[in-house]
């Protein structure tokens, strides 16, 4: 009887610690990516330059955890360029160190992002890799 109760307590404690990392707001510890954009929502004007758009992806990987049918909101400045990125590229990359907010399974990311056709995060700062990154499109950097 005591062993059964102890086993139940251990199982409950494991379940309590098995919650996903991104339940609310968390900094991305690793560069993340989302694969296969399926569709997107309406553009919501934030200010004179920026709009927010929510994108539906087949799956996303945040800090090594896989999220199926994820919806991720990002900030964009040029709707036409963004539409072309969705048609042309298979992966959207999110830079580590920025906040990822999860609200009921819908994510919002306000950091820089890049689109490419490769799962590995593009090395955008290395001048030796200019030719390797000619098919990478990034978000504009605010000044």
SEKOLDO-52375 format. One record per residue (C-alpha): x, y, z. Coordinates in steps of 0.25 Angstrom, whole numbers, plus 2048, in hexadecimal, padded with zeros to 3 digits. Last residue first. Example, Ala and Ser with C-alpha at 12.3 -4.5 7.8 and 13.67 -1.06 7.14 Angstrom:
<sites>
8377FC81D8317EE81F
</sites>
This chain:
<sites>
8468D076F83C8C476E8428B876683A8B375A8368A575B83F89B75383F89474684988974384B88473585988B73485D88574186787B73C86E88573387088F73F87688474788488A74987D89774E87888F75A86D89876186189175A86488375F85687D75B85087376585086576084286075A84686574C83C86C74283D87974883588474F83B88D75A83689376783A89E77083389F77E8248A278181F89378281189078580C8827877FE87C7877FC8707907F387679A7FC88379B80B88079981588B79982388979382D89379883A89579184788F79584788578984488A77B83788477483887D76782D87B75C82E86F75482986B74682B87773E82587C73181687E73381888374182388C73E81B89273281089673B81A89C74581F8A57398118A973680E8AC74481A8B574781C8B975681A8AC75D8198A876C81789A76F80B89177580D88277580287777480786977680185D76F80A85477781485978182185278382A85578F83985778C83A86579182E86978882B86077C81F86377481585B76C80C85B76080C86A76180087476280588376280088E76A80389C7648068A976C8098B67648148C07668188CD75F80D8D876480A8D07708048C27747FB8C07687F58B27687F68A975C7EC89E75A7EF89075D7FA8877567FA87A74F80286D74E81087075181886475082286375C82586C76883386F76D83A87177A84787777E84A87278C84787779A83A87E7958368887A18298847A781B8897A880F8807AC80F8717AA81C8707A28248667AA81A85B7A98158547B681C8477BA81F84C7C881184A7CD81083D7C681C8387CD81783C7DA80A8357D88118287D481A8297E080E82B7E980781F7E38138167E581381A7F48048177F58078097EF8138067F780B80A804800800800
</sites>
